[in-house]
Amino acid sequence: MNNLEGFFSVKDYGAAADGKTDDSAAIQRAIDAAAAKGGNVYLPPGEYCVAGSLEVKRGVTVTGVHEAPVGFTGLSATIIRATGGKGNDDFEAPALFELRDSSAVRYMTVYYPEQDVDDIQPYPFTFHMYESDNTVECVTLINSHKGIRVGPEHNCRHRIRSVHGCVLRYGIWVDNTWEIGRVENCQLHPHWWASPKLGGDWRKVTKYMAENLETFVFARTDWEYVTNNFIFSAKIGYRFIHTKHGECNGHLTACGADGTQTALQVDRIQRMGLLITGGEFVSLAGDDPCQIRVMESSDQGSIRFVNCAFWGMENRVALLRGASYVSFNDCYFTNWKKGVDENHLIVAETGRLQLNNCTFDTHHPAVMLGQGLAHAVVQGNNGVNGVTIADNTGGKAYIAGNEPPAAEANVIPFGITRRPREGGTDEGY
């Protein structure tokens, strides 16, 4: 590798790659050498113990050899065994990889061998991206407590692509991005820490994620493009928050969330808001599963769902509060709960609502319009039992062209039975 200009093998700088020796200093020496002109720091197949924090300098790409996600049951190719930071829950503690301007990390697996599935401990983020034009792509995270943090330092044009794995507390956190960021083709799932060979356990990890994980969290970011991402098992799938830097506007396209308590939660957004297209959202965990929550703190931002599907064991699909403008167009709603209760799938208490050309494939009541709503339009919707609407707005709603409620409810035997694998586990889900 020494003979190939622009490539710097960590083996030439003293890395042992034996899974025991701390290779932090050797990898950093290779990065420093590459930073002189820019280049690729190459980690051949092996297991690299890293007890410290690595600074990936401007113009440097740290690259392994495994472009596809590593399988669920073992480790291969380029593996980082992260041994530092156990018990450190400081949100801004140095990450395993600190990425500067125009730097990248790709083609490797990160594993925390000292993490205990029966006593999960905090660790710093695996990646911290700041400044501008940096990339994390084609990496597998086996059991990161916190995955990727962008900001809160000023930053522009991050690229996060094809990140797969299991994360426990935070997945990807973005703040203070002033130019277009991209989060694409990421799948986060308990599979990757299900194998006993890696100290994992499917059921325990799934439960922990459902109770603790906030997966994709967006604060101040302008024109964030979030495309083709998926999470299974989370407290919150996608969350939009306010920090001292501001809030988010952006797109979610072809994104999904399954096994959540809340699939998508809006605490606050910019007025231009969110464009959400082709999403699939499932909530069935916790005491009060609900796919969409718009919180009281939400400002007058716009939240628009188009061609999305919502299903699960939810108490309701959407609970809308605050002052936001929320619309559902050409969407599908259902509920797998047995029997019939009085919970409407969409509960709009305040703000403004537009609900057009949607299908309610459920025997549960469809829409409740609260007296605190500023205005609502509900038109052109149909359902297997018609569309049941409770209008408490006192004349502030326009309701037209909806299929009338059925005289007798057609109770649908919803629920998909998952066939377990041999041995009685559902790890194949």
C-alpha positions as CSV (number, residue, x, y, z in Angstrom):
1,M,0.0,0.0,0.0
2,N,3.0,2.3,0.5
3,N,3.6,2.2,-3.2
4,L,0.1,3.6,-4.0
5,E,0.2,7.4,-3.8
6,G,-2.5,8.8,-1.5
7,F,-3.0,5.6,0.4
8,F,-1.7,5.2,4.0
9,S,-2.0,1.7,5.5
10,V,-2.3,1.8,9.3
11,K,-0.1,-1.3,9.4
12,D,2.8,0.8,8.2
13,Y,2.3,3.1,11.2
14,G,2.3,0.3,13.8
15,A,-1.3,-1.0,14.0
16,A,-1.4,-4.5,15.3
17,A,-5.0,-5.3,14.3
18,D,-5.0,-8.2,16.8
19,G,-8.1,-7.3,18.8
20,K,-6.0,-6.7,21.9
21,T,-3.5,-4.0,21.3
22,D,-4.7,-0.4,21.5
23,D,-4.2,0.8,17.9
24,S,-5.5,4.4,18.6
25,A,-2.1,6.0,18.3
26,A,-1.1,4.1,15.2
27,I,-4.3,5.0,13.3
28,Q,-3.9,8.6,14.3
29,R,-0.4,8.7,13.0
30,A,-1.6,7.4,9.6
31,I,-4.4,10.1,9.6
32,D,-1.8,12.8,10.4
33,A,0.4,11.6,7.6
34,A,-2.5,11.6,5.1
35,A,-3.6,15.0,6.2
36,A,-0.5,16.7,4.7
37,K,-1.9,16.5,1.2
38,G,-5.2,14.6,1.7
39,G,-5.6,10.9,1.2
40,N,-7.0,7.5,2.2
41,V,-6.1,5.9,5.5
42,Y,-6.5,2.2,4.8
43,L,-7.5,-0.4,7.5
44,P,-6.9,-3.9,6.1
45,P,-9.1,-6.7,7.4
46,G,-8.5,-7.2,11.2
47,E,-9.8,-6.2,14.6
48,Y,-8.5,-2.8,15.8
49,C,-8.9,-1.9,19.4
50,V,-9.5,1.9,19.9
51,A,-9.5,3.2,23.4
52,G,-9.3,6.8,22.5
53,S,-10.8,9.3,20.1
54,L,-9.6,9.6,16.5
55,E,-9.5,13.0,14.8
56,V,-10.2,12.5,11.1
57,K,-8.6,15.6,9.6
58,R,-9.5,17.7,6.6
59,G,-9.3,15.8,3.3
60,V,-8.8,12.4,4.9
61,T,-10.9,9.3,4.3
62,V,-10.6,6.5,6.8
63,T,-11.6,3.3,4.9
64,G,-11.9,-0.3,5.6
65,V,-12.8,-3.1,3.2
66,H,-16.4,-4.2,3.8
67,E,-18.9,-2.2,1.7
68,A,-22.0,-4.3,2.6
69,P,-23.5,-4.5,6.1
70,V,-21.9,-7.1,8.2
71,G,-24.2,-10.1,8.9
72,F,-26.1,-10.5,12.2
73,T,-24.1,-13.5,13.6
74,G,-20.4,-12.6,13.5
75,L,-17.7,-10.1,12.6
76,S,-15.6,-9.9,9.6
77,A,-13.4,-7.6,7.5
78,T,-12.5,-4.3,9.1
79,I,-13.6,-4.1,12.7
80,I,-13.2,-1.3,15.3
81,R,-13.4,-2.6,18.8
82,A,-14.3,0.5,20.8
83,T,-13.1,0.2,24.4
84,G,-13.0,3.8,25.6
85,G,-15.7,5.9,27.2
86,K,-17.7,3.4,29.1
87,G,-20.1,5.1,31.6
88,N,-19.6,8.6,30.0
89,D,-23.0,10.1,29.2
90,D,-21.7,13.6,28.4
91,F,-23.6,14.4,25.2
92,E,-20.7,16.4,23.9
93,A,-17.8,14.1,25.0
94,P,-15.3,13.4,22.2
95,A,-16.7,10.7,19.9
96,L,-14.9,7.6,18.7
97,F,-14.4,9.4,15.3
98,E,-14.3,13.2,15.2
99,L,-14.8,14.3,11.5
100,R,-13.5,17.6,10.3
101,D,-14.0,19.4,7.0
102,S,-14.2,17.2,3.9
103,S,-13.4,14.0,5.7
104,A,-15.0,10.6,5.6
105,V,-15.3,7.2,7.4
106,R,-16.5,4.2,5.4
107,Y,-16.5,0.4,4.9
108,M,-16.1,-0.8,8.5
109,T,-17.9,-2.2,11.5
110,V,-17.9,-0.7,15.0
111,Y,-18.4,-2.9,18.0
112,Y,-18.4,-2.1,21.8
113,P,-17.2,-5.4,23.4
114,E,-17.6,-4.2,27.0
115,Q,-21.3,-3.2,26.5
116,D,-23.5,-5.6,28.6
117,V,-27.0,-6.4,27.4
118,D,-28.1,-6.9,31.0
119,D,-26.6,-3.7,32.2
120,I,-26.4,-1.2,29.3
121,Q,-24.0,1.7,30.0
122,P,-23.7,5.0,28.2
123,Y,-20.9,5.8,25.8
124,P,-20.1,8.9,23.8
125,F,-21.2,9.1,20.2
126,T,-19.5,6.8,17.7
127,F,-19.2,9.6,15.1
128,H,-19.2,13.4,15.5
129,M,-19.4,15.5,12.3
130,Y,-18.8,19.2,12.3
131,E,-17.5,21.9,10.0
132,S,-18.6,21.0,6.4
133,D,-18.8,18.4,3.7
134,N,-18.0,15.3,5.7
135,T,-19.3,11.8,5.2
136,V,-20.1,8.6,7.1
137,E,-21.2,5.8,4.7
138,C,-21.3,2.0,4.5
139,V,-20.6,1.4,8.2
140,T,-22.2,-1.2,10.5
141,L,-22.9,-0.3,14.2
142,I,-23.2,-3.4,16.3
143,N,-24.3,-1.9,19.6
144,S,-23.5,1.9,19.7
145,H,-25.1,3.7,22.6
146,K,-25.2,6.9,20.5
147,G,-24.6,6.7,16.8
148,I,-23.9,9.9,14.9
149,R,-24.0,13.5,16.1
150,V,-23.9,16.4,13.6
151,G,-23.2,19.7,15.4
152,P,-24.0,21.6,17.5
153,E,-21.0,23.4,16.0
154,H,-21.9,25.3,12.8
155,N,-21.8,22.8,9.9
156,C,-22.9,22.4,6.3
157,R,-23.7,19.6,3.8
158,H,-23.3,16.4,5.9
159,R,-23.7,13.1,4.1
160,I,-24.8,10.1,6.1
161,R,-25.5,7.1,3.8
162,S,-26.0,3.3,4.2
163,V,-25.5,3.1,7.9
164,H,-26.8,-0.1,9.3
165,G,-26.9,-1.5,12.8
166,C,-28.2,-1.4,16.3
167,V,-28.2,1.8,18.4
168,L,-29.5,2.1,21.9
169,R,-30.2,5.7,23.0
170,Y,-29.7,8.0,20.0
171,G,-29.3,7.0,16.4
172,I,-28.6,10.1,14.3
173,W,-28.8,13.6,15.9
174,V,-28.5,16.8,13.7
175,D,-28.3,20.4,14.8
176,N,-27.0,23.8,13.5
177,T,-26.8,22.7,9.9
178,W,-27.0,25.8,7.7
179,E,-26.9,24.1,4.3
180,I,-28.5,21.0,2.8
181,G,-27.8,17.8,4.8
182,R,-28.6,14.3,3.6
183,V,-29.4,11.2,5.6
184,E,-30.0,8.3,3.2
185,N,-30.5,4.5,3.1
186,C,-30.0,3.9,6.9
187,Q,-31.5,0.9,8.7
188,L,-31.4,0.6,12.4
189,H,-32.6,-2.6,14.0
190,P,-32.0,-4.9,17.0
191,H,-30.9,-7.7,14.6
192,W,-27.3,-6.5,14.7
193,W,-26.9,-7.1,18.4
194,A,-29.1,-10.2,18.6
195,S,-26.4,-12.8,18.4
196,P,-25.1,-14.4,21.6
197,K,-21.7,-14.6,19.9
198,L,-21.5,-10.8,20.3
199,G,-23.1,-10.7,23.8
200,G,-26.5,-9.8,22.3
201,D,-30.0,-11.0,22.9
202,W,-32.9,-10.2,20.5
203,R,-35.7,-9.8,23.1
204,K,-33.6,-7.7,25.6
205,V,-32.3,-5.4,22.9
206,T,-35.7,-4.9,21.3
207,K,-37.2,-4.1,24.7
208,Y,-34.4,-1.6,25.5
209,M,-34.7,0.2,22.2
210,A,-38.5,0.4,22.5
211,E,-38.1,2.0,25.9
212,N,-35.1,4.3,25.3
213,L,-34.2,4.9,21.7
214,E,-34.8,8.3,19.9
215,T,-33.6,7.3,16.4
216,F,-33.5,10.3,14.0
217,V,-33.5,13.6,15.9
218,F,-33.5,16.9,14.0
219,A,-33.0,20.3,15.5
220,R,-31.8,23.3,13.5
221,T,-31.2,22.1,10.0
222,D,-32.1,23.8,6.7
223,W,-33.3,21.7,3.7
224,E,-32.6,18.4,5.3
225,Y,-33.2,15.5,2.8
226,V,-34.1,12.3,4.7
227,T,-34.6,9.4,2.3
228,N,-35.2,5.7,2.4
229,N,-34.5,5.1,6.1
230,F,-36.0,2.6,8.5
231,I,-36.1,1.9,12.2
232,F,-37.5,-1.1,14.0
233,S,-38.1,-0.8,17.8
234,A,-37.8,2.7,19.2
235,K,-39.3,5.0,21.8
236,I,-39.5,7.6,19.0
237,G,-38.7,7.0,15.4
238,Y,-38.3,10.5,14.0
239,R,-38.3,13.6,16.3
240,F,-38.1,17.3,15.5
241,I,-37.0,19.6,18.3
242,H,-36.0,23.1,19.2
243,T,-32.5,24.1,20.4
244,K,-30.8,27.5,20.8
245,H,-29.9,27.2,17.1
246,G,-33.5,26.8,15.9
247,E,-35.6,24.1,14.3
248,C,-35.8,22.0,11.1
249,N,-37.3,22.2,7.7
250,G,-37.0,19.4,5.2
251,H,-38.2,16.3,3.4
252,L,-38.9,12.7,4.5
253,T,-39.3,10.5,1.5
254,A,-39.8,6.7,1.6
255,C,-39.0,6.5,5.3
256,G,-40.5,4.0,7.8
257,A,-40.7,3.3,11.5
258,D,-42.0,0.0,13.0
259,G,-42.3,-1.3,16.6
260,T,-42.4,2.2,18.1
261,Q,-44.1,4.0,20.9
262,T,-44.3,7.1,18.7
263,A,-43.3,6.9,15.1
264,L,-42.9,10.6,14.5
265,Q,-43.0,13.5,17.0
266,V,-42.9,17.2,16.3
267,D,-41.9,19.3,19.3
268,R,-41.3,22.3,17.1
269,I,-40.3,23.1,13.4
270,Q,-39.7,26.0,11.1
271,R,-42.7,27.6,9.5
272,M,-41.8,26.0,6.1
273,G,-42.0,22.7,8.0
274,L,-41.9,19.1,6.8
275,L,-42.8,17.4,3.6
276,I,-43.4,13.7,4.3
277,T,-44.1,11.4,1.3
278,G,-44.4,7.7,0.9
279,G,-43.9,6.9,4.6
280,E,-44.9,3.8,6.5
281,F,-45.4,4.2,10.3
282,V,-46.3,1.6,12.8
283,S,-46.8,2.0,16.6
284,L,-47.4,-0.9,18.9
285,A,-45.0,-0.5,21.9
286,G,-45.5,1.0,25.3
287,D,-48.6,2.0,27.2
288,D,-49.9,4.6,24.7
289,P,-48.7,3.8,21.2
290,C,-49.4,6.6,18.7
291,Q,-47.9,7.1,15.3
292,I,-47.9,10.9,15.0
293,R,-47.7,13.4,17.9
294,V,-47.7,17.1,17.3
295,M,-46.9,18.6,20.7
296,E,-48.3,21.7,22.4
297,S,-44.9,23.4,21.9
298,S,-45.2,23.2,18.1
299,D,-45.3,26.6,16.4
300,Q,-47.1,27.5,13.2
301,G,-45.1,25.2,11.0
302,S,-46.5,23.1,8.3
303,I,-46.5,19.3,8.5
304,R,-47.7,17.6,5.3
305,F,-48.2,13.8,4.9
306,V,-48.8,12.5,1.3
307,N,-49.3,8.9,0.3
308,C,-48.4,7.5,3.7
309,A,-49.7,4.4,5.5
310,F,-50.3,4.0,9.2
311,W,-51.0,0.7,11.0
312,G,-50.3,-1.1,14.3
313,M,-51.8,-1.5,17.7
314,E,-52.0,2.2,18.3
315,N,-54.5,3.9,20.7
316,R,-54.7,6.6,17.9
317,V,-52.8,7.3,14.7
318,A,-52.4,11.1,15.3
319,L,-52.7,13.3,18.3
320,L,-52.5,16.9,17.1
321,R,-51.9,19.8,19.5
322,G,-50.1,23.1,19.2
323,A,-50.6,25.7,16.5
324,S,-49.2,23.8,13.5
325,Y,-50.9,23.3,10.1
326,V,-51.2,19.5,9.6
327,S,-52.5,17.8,6.4
328,F,-53.0,14.2,5.4
329,N,-53.6,13.5,1.7
330,D,-54.1,10.2,0.0
331,C,-53.1,8.3,3.1
332,Y,-54.2,4.9,4.5
333,F,-55.2,4.3,8.1
334,T,-55.9,1.1,10.0
335,N,-55.7,-0.5,13.5
336,W,-54.9,-4.0,14.5
337,K,-56.5,-3.8,17.9
338,K,-59.2,-6.4,18.5
339,G,-62.7,-5.2,19.4
340,V,-64.0,-1.6,19.1
341,D,-63.2,1.2,21.5
342,E,-64.0,4.9,21.5
343,N,-60.6,6.2,20.5
344,H,-60.7,8.0,17.2
345,L,-57.7,7.3,14.9
346,I,-57.1,11.0,14.3
347,V,-57.6,13.4,17.3
348,A,-57.1,17.1,16.4
349,E,-57.3,19.2,19.5
350,T,-55.8,22.5,18.3
351,G,-54.1,24.0,15.3
352,R,-55.4,23.5,11.7
353,L,-56.1,20.2,9.9
354,Q,-56.7,19.2,6.3
355,L,-57.7,15.6,5.7
356,N,-58.4,14.7,2.1
357,N,-58.9,11.6,-0.1
358,C,-57.8,9.1,2.6
359,T,-59.0,5.6,3.4
360,F,-59.9,4.3,6.9
361,D,-59.6,0.5,6.7
362,T,-60.8,0.0,10.3
363,H,-63.9,-0.5,12.4
364,H,-62.7,2.2,14.9
365,P,-64.1,5.7,14.7
366,A,-62.1,7.9,12.3
367,V,-61.8,11.6,13.3
368,M,-62.4,13.8,16.3
369,L,-62.2,17.5,15.8
370,G,-61.7,19.3,19.1
371,Q,-63.3,22.6,20.1
372,G,-59.8,24.2,20.2
373,L,-59.2,23.8,16.5
374,A,-58.8,27.0,14.5
375,H,-60.1,25.4,11.3
376,A,-60.5,22.0,9.6
377,V,-61.2,20.6,6.2
378,V,-62.3,17.0,6.0
379,Q,-63.4,15.9,2.5
380,G,-63.4,13.0,0.1
381,N,-62.5,10.3,2.5
382,N,-63.9,6.7,2.6
383,G,-63.6,3.6,4.7
384,V,-64.6,0.0,5.1
385,N,-67.2,1.3,7.6
386,G,-67.5,4.7,6.2
387,V,-66.0,7.7,8.0
388,T,-67.1,8.5,11.5
389,I,-66.4,12.2,12.4
390,A,-67.0,13.8,15.7
391,D,-67.1,17.6,15.1
392,N,-66.8,19.7,18.2
393,T,-65.5,22.8,16.5
394,G,-68.7,24.8,16.6
395,G,-68.8,25.5,12.9
396,K,-65.1,25.9,12.2
397,A,-64.9,22.7,10.1
398,Y,-65.7,22.2,6.4
399,I,-66.9,18.5,6.1
400,A,-68.0,17.2,2.7
401,G,-68.0,14.2,0.4
402,N,-67.0,11.6,2.9
403,E,-68.5,8.1,2.9
404,P,-71.3,8.0,5.5
405,P,-70.8,5.7,8.5
406,A,-72.1,2.2,8.1
407,A,-75.4,1.3,9.8
408,E,-73.8,-1.7,11.3
409,A,-70.1,-1.9,11.9
410,N,-68.1,-4.5,9.9
411,V,-65.7,-5.7,12.5
412,I,-62.5,-6.7,10.7
413,P,-60.3,-9.5,12.0
414,F,-57.2,-7.4,11.8
415,G,-53.8,-8.6,13.0
416,I,-50.9,-10.2,11.3
417,T,-49.6,-13.4,12.9
418,R,-45.8,-13.5,12.6
419,R,-44.5,-17.1,12.2
420,P,-41.5,-17.6,14.5
421,R,-38.4,-19.2,13.4
422,E,-37.5,-22.7,14.5
423,G,-36.7,-22.7,18.2
424,G,-39.5,-20.3,19.0
425,T,-37.8,-16.9,18.4
426,D,-39.0,-14.1,16.2
427,E,-35.5,-12.9,15.3
428,G,-36.3,-13.2,11.6
429,Y,-38.8,-10.4,11.8
